[in-house]
Amino acid sequence: MTMLFGATLLVGFVMLLVWVAAVTVAGSVEGHEQQDPERRFGVVGRSVMAAFLGFGMAGLSSLYAGWPVPLVFVAALIGAGGLVGIGIWLGPPEVE
């Protein structure tokens, strides 16, 4: 069970690092504006990344708190949905 949430969190964290690196390259290297993940993937890409991070973080937290397994999955799904919602609400506006 821990492996599921840990792997999900690791994948989300790697996606976040790649996202930040791509934004940095797009903003600082001339001619690489199309590398910007906001232009390429937009809200959908940001939401997928947030879902992985939220699912992993909430799942691991509730698992280590000693909650029953069904409640851990519910908490993980709520964490994923919550982080996606925050990403949409506080994220940058759509880039064209």
Number of C-alpha atoms within 10 A of each C-alpha: 10 12 10 13 23 17 13 21 24 16 16 22 17 14 19 17 12 13 19 14 15 19 19 14 17 17 15 11 10 8 10 14 15 14 18 20 20 20 15 13 13 17 20 13 16 19 21 16 23 27 26 27 28 26 28 27 22 24 30 23 16 18 20 11 10 9 13 10 13 9 13 21 19 15 22 26 19 17 22 24 18 17 21 24 15 12 17 16 10 9 14 11 11 9 12 7
